[in-house]
Each structure stands twice: as C-alpha cells, then as structure tokens.
Amino acid sequence: MGDWSFLGRLLENAQEHSTVIGKVWLTVLFIFRILVLGAAAEEVWGDEQSDFTCNTQQPGCENVCYDRAFPISHVRFWVLQIIFVSTPTLIYLGHVLHLVRMEEKRKEREEERLKTDAADPGQDRPPTLFEVGFIAGQYFLYGFQLKPLYRCDRWPCPNTVDCFISRPTEKTIFILFMLAVACVSLLLNMLEIYHLGWKKLKQGMTDPLPPDTPGSSILLNSLQSG
C-alpha cells in the first residue's frame, strides 16, 4: 500500500486549524479510510487478478476479460480518491500556516480573528466535488456489487465465456463500507461549508466596518460634509 506516514503527519497538523466538523472529517479520513485501506485492502483484494478465472484456454482471453471487468483496481481507485480529497486540505493547511507566520510577525490582529478569517468555506468545495466525482466514477466503473459470475465476449475469446471472481461477497461488503465512509465524508464537508458560510454571514452582519477601509473613509467624509 505504500507509506502513508507523510500524508498522516501533514493532516495531523491540520487539526489545530480545523473546526469541530473538520476534526471529525479528519478522524474519519484517518481511521476509516487510510488505516482500514492500508490494513485490510491488500488482504481482501490481493487475489483480485490471480484468482480471476475463465472457462477457456484461449491465450489472452482471461487478461482482456479481467481488463474489462476491472478497468482500474479498486484499491488504486480508493488511493487516488484519498489523495484527491485530502490534497485541497493540505493546500489550505499551507495557506493557514503562512497566515500564522505573518500574524506572528505583525502582531496586529487577535488570534481568534485570524482563525475566523482563515476558515474559508470555499476550502471544502474541491473535496466535496472530488468526493461526488469519485462516488459517481465508482458506480459507472464497477457498480456497488460484485457478482460471482462475469460474462465476457471480448476478442480474442472464441465466444461468450464465463469468468469467476474470488470472494465476491467479502469484496462487496468492503465496497459498501468504503462507499458509506465516502458518503459520511461528503456529508461532513457539506455541513462544514454550511457552518463556515453561516459564520461568515453572521460576522459580516455584526462586525463594524474597519475605519481604514475605503468604504469607511467615504462614509466619514459624507457625514462630515453633511
């Protein structure tokens, strides 16, 4: 599965600058996606191609049927999904850390105001779109259920052959589990967008206009001339 430690360390640093919903999302990402995928996926999908058998001896038929049944391995598909979903968070983390360093140098704003300004509801839009895209992609590539029998008539097969998938029930359960986790992550992203958007709206309605902004200067001049 590769080494997830680098990605894990980066995402752990995001906890400090995340909302409560964001921390729950990171927990779901760590435990139910990265750890489960790293610990169980190879055991479940390790025999994906080796035990894919077809009732024909035609050279090349079994390979092309496997390629049609699984255009991309489920495990690699989920790894790509995790990378695409978590990358915007890492980019946002770099932006927040930059703001923190700038704030430490200037020391002109309060720490709470920095966290409020840094929490942009737009940061969750790319993960939400990626999540929806990968869920739809998984449905169109494989569906959400593996059947034990797969019929293939692709060349160079001499006719329609029957191919058999190993442990289809166990793999279907794993697919549904990963789908449920993706849906939970999608729901958390949408809740955080709503939460941060509402927070920004309330802040815009309650915060007075800073005196050094162009709008406040125009307003002050108009009041003085009146």
C-alpha positions as CSV (number, residue, x, y, z in Angstrom):
1,M,0.0,0.0,0.0
2,G,2.9,2.3,0.4
3,D,3.9,4.7,3.2
4,W,1.1,6.9,4.5
5,S,3.2,8.4,7.3
6,F,4.0,11.6,5.3
7,L,0.3,12.3,4.5
8,G,-0.6,11.4,8.0
9,R,1.8,13.9,9.6
10,L,0.6,16.7,7.3
11,L,-3.1,16.0,8.1
12,E,-2.4,15.8,11.8
13,N,-1.1,19.4,11.7
14,A,-4.4,20.5,10.1
15,Q,-6.3,19.6,13.3
16,E,-5.0,22.7,15.0
17,H,-6.7,25.0,12.5
18,S,-9.8,23.0,11.8
19,T,-13.4,23.4,13.0
20,V,-15.1,20.7,15.1
21,I,-16.6,19.3,11.9
22,G,-13.3,19.4,10.2
23,K,-11.7,17.4,13.0
24,V,-14.4,14.8,12.7
25,W,-13.7,14.6,9.0
26,L,-10.0,14.1,9.5
27,T,-10.7,11.4,12.1
28,V,-12.9,9.6,9.5
29,L,-10.2,10.0,6.9
30,F,-7.5,8.6,9.2
31,I,-9.3,5.7,10.8
32,F,-12.0,4.6,8.4
33,R,-10.2,5.3,5.1
34,I,-6.4,5.3,5.4
35,L,-5.9,2.8,8.2
36,V,-8.7,0.4,7.0
37,L,-7.5,0.6,3.4
38,G,-3.9,0.1,4.4
39,A,-4.6,-2.8,6.8
40,A,-7.4,-4.7,5.1
41,A,-7.4,-3.9,1.4
42,E,-4.4,-6.0,0.4
43,E,-5.8,-9.0,2.3
44,V,-9.2,-8.7,0.6
45,W,-8.0,-7.7,-2.9
46,G,-4.6,-9.4,-3.1
47,D,-6.0,-12.2,-5.2
48,E,-8.0,-9.9,-7.5
49,Q,-6.3,-10.9,-10.7
50,S,-4.6,-14.2,-9.8
51,D,-7.9,-15.9,-8.9
52,F,-9.9,-14.3,-11.7
53,T,-10.5,-17.4,-13.9
54,C,-12.4,-18.0,-17.1
55,N,-13.6,-21.3,-18.6
56,T,-11.4,-21.1,-21.6
57,Q,-7.9,-21.9,-22.6
58,Q,-7.7,-19.3,-25.3
59,P,-4.5,-17.3,-24.8
60,G,-5.1,-13.7,-23.8
61,C,-8.9,-14.1,-23.3
62,E,-8.6,-14.1,-19.5
63,N,-6.5,-11.0,-19.4
64,V,-8.8,-8.9,-21.7
65,C,-11.8,-10.1,-19.7
66,Y,-10.2,-9.0,-16.4
67,D,-9.3,-5.7,-18.0
68,R,-12.9,-5.1,-18.9
69,A,-14.3,-6.3,-15.5
70,F,-11.8,-4.1,-13.6
71,P,-10.5,-1.1,-15.7
72,I,-8.7,0.0,-12.5
73,S,-8.1,-1.9,-9.3
74,H,-10.4,-0.9,-6.5
75,V,-7.5,-0.4,-4.2
76,R,-5.7,2.0,-6.6
77,F,-9.0,3.8,-7.2
78,W,-9.5,4.4,-3.5
79,V,-5.9,5.5,-3.1
80,L,-6.5,8.1,-5.8
81,Q,-9.7,9.1,-4.1
82,I,-8.0,9.7,-0.8
83,I,-5.2,11.7,-2.5
84,F,-7.6,13.9,-4.4
85,V,-9.9,14.5,-1.5
86,S,-7.1,15.3,1.0
87,T,-4.9,17.4,-1.2
88,P,-7.1,20.6,-1.0
89,T,-6.9,20.3,2.8
90,L,-3.1,20.2,2.6
91,I,-3.0,23.2,0.4
92,Y,-5.3,25.0,2.8
93,L,-3.1,24.0,5.6
94,G,-0.1,25.6,3.9
95,H,-2.2,28.8,3.5
96,V,-3.2,28.8,7.2
97,L,0.4,28.2,8.3
98,H,1.5,31.1,6.2
99,L,-1.1,33.4,7.8
100,V,0.0,32.3,11.2
101,R,3.6,33.2,10.5
102,M,2.5,36.6,9.1
103,E,0.4,37.2,12.1
104,E,3.3,36.4,14.5
105,K,5.4,39.0,12.7
106,R,2.9,41.7,12.5
107,K,1.0,41.1,15.8
108,E,-1.7,43.4,14.8
109,R,-4.7,41.1,14.9
110,E,-6.1,38.8,17.6
111,E,-5.5,35.1,17.3
112,E,-9.2,34.4,17.2
113,R,-9.8,36.8,14.4
114,L,-7.1,35.1,12.4
115,K,-8.7,31.7,12.8
116,T,-12.0,33.2,11.7
117,D,-10.6,34.8,8.7
118,A,-8.6,31.7,7.7
119,A,-11.6,29.4,7.9
120,D,-12.9,29.9,4.3
121,P,-16.0,27.9,3.3
122,G,-14.5,27.7,-0.2
123,Q,-11.8,25.3,1.1
124,D,-14.3,22.5,1.3
125,R,-15.7,22.8,-2.2
126,P,-12.9,20.9,-4.0
127,P,-13.0,17.9,-1.6
128,T,-16.8,17.8,-2.0
129,L,-16.7,17.9,-5.8
130,F,-13.9,15.2,-5.8
131,E,-15.9,13.0,-3.4
132,V,-19.0,13.2,-5.6
133,G,-17.0,12.6,-8.7
134,F,-15.3,9.5,-7.3
135,I,-18.5,8.1,-6.0
136,A,-20.1,8.5,-9.4
137,G,-17.0,7.1,-11.1
138,Q,-17.0,4.0,-8.9
139,Y,-20.7,3.4,-9.8
140,F,-20.1,3.7,-13.6
141,L,-16.9,1.6,-13.5
142,Y,-17.9,-1.3,-11.3
143,G,-21.2,-0.6,-9.6
144,F,-21.5,-1.2,-5.9
145,Q,-21.9,-5.0,-6.0
146,L,-19.6,-7.7,-7.3
147,K,-21.3,-10.8,-8.8
148,P,-19.5,-14.1,-8.7
149,L,-20.1,-14.7,-12.4
150,Y,-18.9,-12.3,-15.1
151,R,-19.7,-13.0,-18.8
152,C,-17.2,-11.8,-21.4
153,D,-17.3,-11.8,-25.2
154,R,-14.3,-9.7,-25.8
155,W,-11.7,-10.6,-28.5
156,P,-9.7,-12.9,-28.6
157,C,-12.3,-15.0,-26.7
158,P,-13.8,-17.6,-29.1
159,N,-17.3,-16.9,-27.8
160,T,-19.0,-15.7,-24.6
161,V,-17.1,-17.1,-21.7
162,D,-17.9,-17.4,-18.0
163,C,-15.4,-15.8,-15.7
164,F,-15.4,-16.2,-11.9
165,I,-14.4,-13.6,-9.3
166,S,-13.0,-14.8,-6.0
167,R,-14.7,-13.9,-2.7
168,P,-17.4,-11.6,-4.3
169,T,-19.4,-11.3,-1.1
170,E,-16.5,-10.2,1.1
171,K,-15.4,-7.7,-1.6
172,T,-18.9,-6.4,-1.9
173,I,-19.1,-5.7,1.8
174,F,-15.8,-3.9,1.6
175,I,-17.0,-1.8,-1.3
176,L,-20.2,-0.9,0.6
177,F,-18.1,0.0,3.6
178,M,-15.9,2.4,1.6
179,L,-18.9,3.9,0.0
180,A,-20.6,4.5,3.3
181,V,-17.4,6.2,4.6
182,A,-17.2,8.4,1.4
183,C,-20.9,9.4,1.9
184,V,-20.2,10.3,5.6
185,S,-17.2,12.4,4.5
186,L,-19.3,14.1,1.9
187,L,-22.0,14.9,4.4
188,L,-19.3,16.4,6.8
189,N,-17.9,18.5,4.0
190,M,-21.4,19.9,3.2
191,L,-22.1,20.6,6.9
192,E,-18.8,22.4,7.2
193,I,-19.5,24.5,4.2
194,Y,-22.8,25.5,5.7
195,H,-21.3,26.1,9.1
196,L,-18.5,28.3,7.8
197,G,-20.7,30.1,5.4
198,W,-23.2,31.0,8.1
199,K,-20.4,32.0,10.4
200,K,-19.0,34.4,7.7
201,L,-22.5,35.8,7.1
202,K,-23.0,36.5,10.8
203,Q,-19.6,38.1,11.1
204,G,-20.3,40.3,8.1
205,M,-23.6,41.4,9.7
206,T,-22.3,42.1,13.2
207,D,-18.7,43.4,12.6
208,P,-18.4,47.2,12.1
209,L,-16.6,48.5,9.0
210,P,-12.9,49.0,9.8
211,P,-12.0,52.7,9.9
212,D,-9.1,52.3,7.5
213,T,-11.1,50.9,4.6
214,P,-12.0,53.0,1.6
215,G,-15.7,52.5,2.3
216,S,-15.4,53.9,5.8
217,S,-13.5,56.9,4.6
218,I,-16.1,57.8,2.0
219,L,-18.8,57.3,4.6
220,L,-17.0,59.6,7.1
221,N,-16.4,62.3,4.5
222,S,-20.0,62.3,3.5
223,L,-21.1,62.6,7.1
224,Q,-18.7,65.5,7.7
225,S,-19.8,67.4,4.6
226,G,-23.5,66.8,5.6
